Amino acid sequence: QVQLVESGGGLVQAGGSLRLSCAVSGRIFMINGMGWYRQAPGKQRELVAGIGRSGSTNYADSVKGRFTISRDSAENTVYLQLNSLKPEDTAVYYCNAEVNAVHYWGQGTQVTVSS
């Protein structure tokens, strides 16, 4: 069974940093795109950053220059480095990965940024 396990969320002050990790485990034949999404209370879930199999990346305008997505294909892990955090970054962050042509979601990890 494919599983996505996230770690690294927490409570930080504005201007601080966090590093989120998401490890994919299970019966894996192929992983294509991987990404991070977030959802704040009363808001729609949005793509924060994505990374393709080739290493190409894309970011939401609100996080460009502050967040960095990367992946370690050998370890089937995707990371999100969050710098210069703002209170408006507060949300549940979800990992997503296309594994064996099926999209899987992590359970989410809370990121809270205090002012």
Number of C-alpha atoms within 10 A of each C-alpha: 6 13 17 21 17 22 14 15 17 13 14 18 14 17 14 14 17 18 16 21 21 26 19 22 15 10 11 12 8 13 18 15 19 27 26 26 19 22 19 16 9 6 9 9 15 14 18 23 23 24 21 17 13 8 14 11 16 15 19 13 9 11 17 12 11 13 20 19 24 20 20 11 11 6 10 17 19 24 23 22 15 20 17 15 23 19 15 13 20 19 20 18 25 25 29 23 28 16 21 14 12 11 13 17 18 18 14 22 19 18 22 20 20 16 11
